[in-house]
Amino acid sequence: MRRRLTSDLLGGNLSPSVAMLRLAKQFAIALALGGLFAIPPAPAEAHLAKWGSWEITHRNLMKLFPEADPNGWKIKRYQYGDEEVKFLEKQLGFDLYPEDKAPEFFLAHDAEGKFLGVAIFIDPRTKPKVLNGGILTLEVGIGVNTKGEISRVRVYDYRGNLELTKDKFLDQLKGRTLDSNYEMGKGGLKPVEGEVEESQLVANAGHEALLLMKTALGRR
């Protein structure tokens, strides 16, 4: 079953190398059209969020692209080279975690096979925060459309102020690109009351997602 699923994600009967090349070209064109080339100074520490099963990952992906064909998701894996790692670390202002250097991008398609955009999951918290005796996790999903704009943001299984997970807050990031503002309190971004740090971390995750995508699948 796992072997069949992997084959489907990589593009049916195509060899993995050919399928990956086709997906990379498709997404690179979309990013180029979206103009993911300007890089704003928005330092933020983060690392990629992952779940232990495809079922959970798939459920969270569908929350980012509900219009996507449930069976049409593709995975684009990428390994950053040494120069790309140096570039990202300079832009982000911190050393990448090992998983950051080999991200997975999830490509969404509709029922007719039309490319809708790409999703990635980021955990922007690097210092553990405890709430009621347990670790307060912060796992953020970011969907980016073919114009290079954030199309949807979701925060999963958050145990703090649930306003952080609501559209009223998250929709502030819709339509933003790499050259947009991501600093809370500026450019129309308002933090959730009592969750200023977490609000900024969610915004940082949006910016980092775009930067990771641009470096892996766009051009510099």
C-alpha positions in Angstrom: 0.0 0.0 0.0 2.8 2.4 0.9 4.6 1.6 -2.4 1.5 2.3 -4.4 0.8 5.6 -2.5 4.4 6.7 -3.2 4.0 6.0 -6.9 0.8 8.0 -7.0 2.3 10.9 -5.3 5.3 11.0 -7.7 3.2 10.9 -10.8 1.7 7.5 -11.7 3.8 5.3 -13.9 6.5 7.8 -14.5 9.9 7.1 -13.1 10.6 9.1 -9.9 13.3 11.2 -11.6 11.2 12.1 -14.6 8.1 12.8 -12.4 10.2 15.0 -10.0 11.7 17.0 -12.9 8.2 17.5 -14.4 6.8 18.7 -11.1 9.8 21.0 -10.4 9.5 22.6 -13.9 5.7 23.1 -13.4 6.1 24.7 -10.0 9.1 26.8 -11.0 7.1 28.4 -13.8 4.2 29.1 -11.5 6.5 30.8 -9.0 8.2 32.8 -11.7 4.9 34.1 -12.8 4.0 35.0 -9.2 7.2 37.1 -8.8 8.7 35.4 -5.8 12.0 37.3 -6.1 12.0 40.2 -3.6 13.2 39.2 -0.2 12.2 41.4 2.8 14.2 41.5 6.1 11.9 39.5 8.4 14.1 37.3 10.6 12.3 34.5 12.3 13.5 31.2 13.8 11.5 28.2 12.6 11.6 24.5 11.6 9.4 22.3 9.5 6.4 20.6 11.2 5.7 16.9 10.3 3.1 14.4 11.3 3.5 10.7 11.8 1.0 9.5 9.2 -0.2 10.4 5.7 -3.8 10.4 7.0 -3.1 13.3 9.4 -0.9 15.1 6.8 -3.6 14.7 4.1 -6.3 16.0 6.5 -4.3 19.1 7.2 -3.5 19.7 3.5 -7.2 19.6 2.7 -7.7 22.5 5.2 -5.3 24.6 3.1 -6.7 23.7 -0.3 -10.3 22.4 0.3 -10.9 22.7 -3.5 -8.1 20.2 -4.3 -8.7 16.7 -5.5 -8.2 14.6 -2.4 -6.4 12.0 -4.5 -4.4 14.5 -6.6 -1.7 15.6 -4.2 1.9 15.4 -5.3 5.0 15.7 -3.1 8.1 17.6 -4.2 11.1 16.9 -2.1 14.1 19.1 -2.3 17.7 19.1 -0.8 19.2 22.6 -0.4 22.9 22.8 -1.4 25.5 24.5 0.7 25.2 27.8 -1.0 21.4 27.8 -0.6 21.7 26.9 3.1 24.1 29.9 3.6 21.6 32.1 1.7 18.6 31.0 3.8 20.5 31.3 7.1 21.6 34.8 6.2 18.1 35.8 5.3 16.4 34.2 8.3 19.1 35.0 10.8 19.5 31.5 12.3 21.0 28.1 11.5 18.7 25.7 9.7 17.5 22.6 11.4 18.4 19.4 9.6 14.8 18.9 8.4 14.8 22.5 7.0 17.5 21.5 4.6 15.4 18.8 3.0 11.8 20.2 2.9 8.7 18.6 1.4 6.4 20.7 -0.6 2.9 19.5 -1.3 1.4 20.4 -4.7 -2.3 20.7 -5.0 -4.4 20.0 -8.1 -8.1 20.1 -8.8 -10.2 17.3 -10.1 -9.3 18.3 -13.7 -5.6 18.2 -12.9 -5.2 22.0 -12.8 -2.3 23.1 -10.6 -3.7 25.1 -7.7 -0.7 25.9 -5.6 1.7 24.5 -3.0 1.5 23.9 0.8 4.1 23.5 3.5 4.0 23.0 7.3 6.2 25.0 9.6 6.7 25.0 13.4 7.9 28.5 14.1 8.6 28.0 17.8 12.2 27.1 18.7 12.0 27.6 22.5 9.4 25.4 24.3 6.5 27.1 25.9 4.6 25.4 28.7 0.9 25.8 29.3 -0.9 24.0 32.1 2.0 21.6 32.6 2.3 20.6 28.9 4.2 21.9 25.9 2.3 24.4 23.9 2.8 23.4 20.3 2.4 25.8 17.4 2.1 24.1 14.0 1.3 26.3 11.0 0.2 25.3 7.5 0.7 27.7 4.6 -0.9 27.5 1.2 0.5 29.6 -1.7 -1.3 30.0 -5.0 0.1 30.1 -8.5 0.6 33.9 -8.2 3.0 33.5 -5.4 0.5 34.8 -2.8 -0.4 33.3 0.5 -3.9 31.9 -0.1 -4.7 30.3 3.2 -3.1 29.8 6.6 -4.1 27.3 9.3 -2.9 26.7 12.9 -3.4 23.1 14.0 -4.4 21.7 17.4 -3.5 24.9 19.3 -4.3 24.9 23.0 -3.7 28.6 23.7 -6.1 31.4 22.7 -8.2 29.9 19.9 -8.6 33.4 18.3 -5.1 32.6 16.9 -6.7 29.8 14.8 -9.7 31.9 13.5 -10.0 33.4 10.1 -10.3 36.9 11.5 -6.6 36.7 12.4 -5.3 34.3 9.8 -6.9 36.0 6.8 -4.7 39.1 7.5 -1.9 37.1 5.7 -4.0 36.3 2.6 -2.6 37.8 -0.6 0.8 38.6 1.0 4.0 37.9 -1.0 7.7 37.8 -0.3 7.9 41.6 -0.4 5.0 42.2 1.9 5.2 43.3 5.6 5.1 40.5 8.2 5.7 42.6 11.3 2.7 42.6 13.7 1.4 46.1 14.4 2.4 47.4 11.0 0.8 47.2 7.5 -2.6 46.1 8.7 -1.4 43.2 10.8 -3.0 43.1 14.2 -2.0 40.5 16.8 -4.4 38.4 18.9 -4.8 40.0 22.3 -2.6 38.3 24.8 -0.9 36.3 22.1 1.5 38.8 20.6 4.4 36.5 20.4 2.4 33.6 18.9 0.8 36.1 16.4 4.2 37.2 15.2 5.4 33.6 15.0 2.5 32.7 12.7 3.3 35.7 10.5 6.9 34.7 10.4 5.9 31.2 9.3 4.1 32.7 6.3 7.2 34.6 5.3 9.5 31.7 5.8 7.3 29.4 3.7 7.5 31.8 0.8 11.3 32.1 1.2 11.8 28.3 1.3 9.6 27.8 -1.8 11.4 30.6 -3.7 14.8 29.3 -2.9 14.0 25.7 -3.8 11.7 26.2 -6.8 12.2 29.7 -8.0 15.3 31.5 -9.1 17.8 33.9 -7.5 
